[in-house]
Amino acid sequence: MKRSLSLILSLTMAVVSHAQETAPAFTPNISIKWAPTGLVVGSLSLQGEYRFDRKHSLTAKIGIPVNAKHSFDYQGDNADFDMKATSFLAGFRNYLSRKREMRGLYLEPFFSYVHHSAEGIANSTLNGKPVQWNFTNDYNAFGVGAQLGAQFFVGKRFVIDLFFLGPEINSASNNFKAVDVSANNAIPWTFVESSEAEKDIRDFINQFPFVKNKVNVKVDNMSKTVAADFKGALPGLRAGVSIGFAF
């Protein structure tokens, strides 16, 4: 009887041990991630990835507009802006590691679209008179690029995706408008005031790389408005981190 029980117990342990050794490892096919860095520019960024073979997957990112606040220097005062961004990105990810699915270094060509809008206010002077400004900005860009990154798993399903070097080129347009909304708005600008307003707006735009000195500036004395438009190629660099779960 004892020999029979020992034999049964030994066989049971052997079967369990073999099942544990041969149980298939978790192989993810889909991941859903969130990129917190998108909140900086006013976007709630959600990412998805679908693996269709061992080394390749398709990726997509949708940016939902949320409000973000930023301040920039305008003639020694803070220009306070509310910003929102809508974006879409589609990529074809090529993993360089052959060991595990959806892990390690990758290279990802991508296509992207971004619409960014901003509204702000600031105070300054024109020809010694106090002026209150309303600013609006509207930016649109279509771009292509290549992302170098690395994806890691913590535990079985938690994913960390680092996209640390993603140069891109964009076909972009930007429309910036500054309107004098002071109490004496019914009185048109003088030549001196319009010239000073144009110079101040040019100085403000020159804070931003790649766009400075490339804008077309127009001044309307009657409506007390300065418009600065840009259209052309703009370089960019995509970087950040996303976290989520794989299934």
C-alpha positions in Angstrom: 0.0 0.0 0.0 2.8 2.4 0.9 4.6 1.6 -2.3 1.4 2.3 -4.3 0.9 5.7 -2.6 4.6 6.6 -3.1 4.3 5.7 -6.8 1.2 7.7 -7.3 2.7 10.7 -5.5 5.9 10.5 -7.6 3.9 10.3 -10.8 1.7 13.3 -9.8 4.7 15.4 -8.9 6.4 14.5 -12.2 3.3 15.4 -14.3 2.9 18.8 -12.4 6.6 19.6 -12.9 6.5 18.7 -16.6 3.4 20.9 -17.0 5.1 23.8 -15.4 8.2 23.4 -17.6 6.2 23.1 -20.8 3.5 25.8 -20.1 3.7 28.4 -22.8 5.1 31.8 -21.9 2.8 34.8 -22.1 2.9 36.1 -25.7 1.3 39.6 -26.0 -0.5 40.6 -29.2 -2.0 44.0 -28.2 -1.0 46.8 -25.8 -2.9 49.9 -24.7 -0.8 52.8 -23.4 -1.0 56.3 -22.1 1.7 59.0 -22.7 1.6 61.5 -19.8 4.0 63.8 -21.6 1.2 64.8 -24.0 -0.4 66.8 -21.2 2.4 69.3 -21.4 1.1 70.6 -24.8 -2.6 70.1 -24.0 -3.2 66.6 -25.3 -4.5 63.4 -23.6 -2.5 60.8 -25.6 -3.7 57.2 -25.9 -1.6 54.6 -27.8 -2.4 51.2 -29.2 -0.1 48.5 -30.6 -1.1 45.4 -32.5 1.6 42.7 -33.2 1.0 40.7 -36.4 4.2 38.7 -36.4 7.2 38.0 -34.1 9.2 41.2 -34.9 6.6 43.7 -36.4 3.6 45.6 -35.2 1.3 48.4 -36.1 1.0 51.4 -33.8 -1.5 54.2 -33.5 -1.8 57.3 -31.2 -4.8 59.6 -30.7 -4.4 62.9 -28.9 -7.6 64.2 -27.3 -7.5 68.0 -26.5 -7.3 69.0 -22.9 -6.4 72.4 -21.4 -2.8 73.2 -20.6 -1.5 76.6 -19.3 1.8 78.1 -20.2 3.4 81.5 -19.8 5.8 83.3 -22.1 7.7 86.5 -21.8 6.1 89.4 -23.7 7.8 92.8 -23.2 8.8 92.0 -19.6 5.3 90.7 -18.7 3.9 87.2 -18.7 1.7 86.3 -21.6 -0.6 83.6 -20.2 -1.8 81.0 -22.7 -4.4 78.3 -22.7 -3.4 75.5 -25.1 -5.1 72.5 -26.6 -3.8 69.9 -29.1 -5.5 67.3 -31.3 -3.1 64.7 -32.9 -2.9 61.4 -34.7 0.0 59.1 -35.4 0.4 55.8 -37.2 3.6 53.8 -37.3 5.1 50.5 -38.4 7.3 49.2 -35.6 10.3 46.9 -36.3 11.8 45.2 -33.2 15.5 44.6 -33.4 15.5 41.9 -30.7 14.7 38.3 -31.7 14.3 36.9 -28.2 10.8 38.0 -27.1 7.7 39.6 -28.8 7.1 43.3 -28.4 10.3 43.9 -26.3 13.6 45.6 -26.7 14.9 48.2 -29.1 12.8 49.2 -32.1 12.8 51.4 -35.1 9.4 52.8 -36.2 8.7 54.9 -39.3 5.6 57.0 -38.7 3.2 59.5 -40.1 1.6 62.2 -37.9 -0.9 65.0 -37.8 -1.1 67.8 -35.2 -3.6 70.6 -34.7 -2.6 72.9 -31.9 -4.5 76.0 -30.8 -3.8 78.6 -28.1 -5.3 81.7 -26.6 -3.6 84.2 -24.4 -3.5 87.7 -22.8 -0.8 90.1 -22.0 -0.2 93.7 -21.0 2.4 96.1 -22.5 2.7 99.7 -23.7 2.7 101.4 -27.2 4.2 104.8 -27.4 4.0 105.1 -23.6 0.3 104.1 -23.4 -0.9 100.9 -21.6 -2.2 98.2 -23.9 -4.0 95.0 -23.3 -3.5 92.2 -25.8 -5.6 89.2 -26.9 -3.5 86.5 -28.6 -4.7 83.6 -30.7 -2.6 81.0 -32.4 -3.5 78.1 -34.7 -1.0 75.5 -35.9 -1.4 72.6 -38.3 1.2 70.1 -39.4 1.5 66.8 -41.3 4.8 65.0 -40.7 6.8 61.9 -41.4 9.7 60.6 -39.3 11.5 57.6 -37.8 11.3 56.8 -34.1 14.1 54.9 -32.2 12.9 53.5 -28.9 12.8 50.6 -26.4 9.9 48.8 -24.8 10.1 46.9 -21.5 7.8 44.7 -19.5 7.5 44.9 -15.8 6.0 41.7 -14.6 3.8 39.9 -17.0 1.6 42.7 -18.6 2.8 46.1 -17.4 4.5 47.9 -20.3 7.0 50.9 -20.4 7.6 52.3 -23.8 10.5 54.8 -24.2 10.6 56.8 -27.4 13.8 58.7 -27.0 14.9 59.8 -30.5 12.3 60.6 -33.2 13.4 63.1 -35.9 10.7 64.2 -38.2 10.0 66.8 -40.9 6.6 68.6 -41.1 4.7 70.5 -43.7 3.3 73.2 -41.3 1.2 76.3 -41.2 0.8 78.7 -38.3 -1.4 81.7 -37.9 -0.8 84.1 -35.0 -2.9 87.1 -34.3 -2.5 89.9 -31.7 -5.4 92.3 -31.1 -5.3 95.4 -29.0 -8.4 95.3 -26.8 -7.7 98.3 -24.6 -10.4 100.6 -23.4 -9.5 103.2 -26.1 -9.9 100.6 -28.9 -12.0 102.9 -31.1 -9.0 105.1 -31.9 -6.8 103.7 -34.7 -3.1 103.2 -34.1 -0.8 106.0 -35.2 2.2 105.1 -37.5 4.5 105.1 -34.5 2.2 102.8 -32.5 1.7 100.4 -35.4 5.5 100.2 -36.1 6.2 99.5 -32.4 3.4 96.9 -32.3 5.0 95.1 -35.3 8.4 95.1 -33.8 7.1 93.8 -30.4 5.3 90.9 -32.1 8.3 90.0 -34.2 10.5 90.0 -31.0 7.9 87.8 -29.3 7.8 85.2 -32.2 11.6 85.2 -32.4 11.6 83.3 -29.0 10.5 80.2 -30.9 13.1 78.3 -33.0 12.7 77.5 -36.7 9.8 80.0 -37.1 11.6 83.2 -36.3 12.5 85.5 -39.2 10.3 83.3 -41.5 6.8 84.8 -40.7 4.8 87.2 -42.9 3.7 90.0 -40.6 0.8 92.3 -41.4 -0.5 95.3 -39.4 -4.0 96.7 -39.5 -4.1 100.2 -37.9 -7.9 100.4 -38.0 -8.6 97.1 -36.2 -5.4 97.4 -34.2 -4.3 94.0 -35.1 -1.0 92.3 -35.9 -1.1 89.0 -37.9 1.9 86.8 -38.3 1.6 83.8 -40.7 4.0 81.0 -41.5 3.8 78.2 -44.0 6.6 75.8 -44.9 8.7 72.9 -43.7 9.5 72.5 -40.0 11.9 70.0 -38.4 10.8 68.3 -35.2 11.9 65.8 -32.6 9.5 63.3 -30.9 10.5 62.0 -27.5 8.7 60.8 -24.3 7.4 57.8 -22.5 4.1 55.8 -22.4 2.9 53.2 -19.9 0.1 50.7 -20.1 -0.8 47.0 -20.3 -0.4 44.2 -22.8 -2.9 41.5 -23.6 
